Amino acid sequence: MKLQMSLDRVDIAAAMEILKSTHDVIDIVEVGTPFIFKEGLHAVAAIRRAYPDVTILADTKIMDGGAYVAAMAAEAGADIVTVLAASEDETIRNALAAVKRLGKELLVDMIAIPNLMERAKQVDGWGADYIGVHTGFDIQALGASPLEQLRQLTSVLVHTKPAVAGGIDLDTLPAIVAEQPAIVTCGKSITRKPDPRQTILDMKEIIARGKEAQS
């Protein structure tokens, strides 16, 4: 199980400041969608240059032009690229082919999918590396949580590893960890803390305890 830190409402300078103290303890650095909108894929390239050994996810949320956009993100330095499950099947397949050609990975994001289990069953087995449930920022304010969707996802996946994102913090992390997703994404619950590095270490301790409980 890997812990992913989402960098969203930042620019390159602010991201670099956070990464100074966290790059060696976080498993995956996410260049979030707002960050990409603000800085473009230059953000991915800048982090890759500064930290050549970190794993980077570019949250491109591809909806069209699957091969072209996925290849751009991978060539900028992303190890993992995201495509929306709501996009056309061919878009997902084209994005997958592009990242595989470049030796990278694909995450299919189930955000806003009403028939989650049905769509997850369709996509599972296509060859994507991850399928992720994602409680969007706008509905987190309404008290929504990704936990139940994660349970639904893990109940149907056979070939693809589950991932989860959406408002997860130190309090809600233990219940998420109990479902054993491959990737757990946390954003502001890390980056807005006074000591992001210590928060990551605390979260990784919860993950480690969860793994021990499952063994």
Salt bridges, closest charged atoms under 4 A:
GLU17 OE1 - LYS20 NZ 3.25
ASP24 OD1 - ARG197 NH1 2.66
ASP27 OD1 - LYS204 NZ 3.15
ASP59 OD2 - LYS61 NZ 2.75
ASP79 OD2 - ARG48 NH2 2.66
ASP79 OD1 - LYS104 NZ 3.80
ASP89 OD1 - ARG119 NH2 2.85
ASP109 OD2 - HIS134 ND1 2.96
ASP129 OD2 - LYS100 NZ 2.75
GLU148 OE1 - ARG151 NH1 3.83
GLU179 OE2 - ARG151 NE 3.29
GLU205 OE2 - ARG209 NH1 3.67
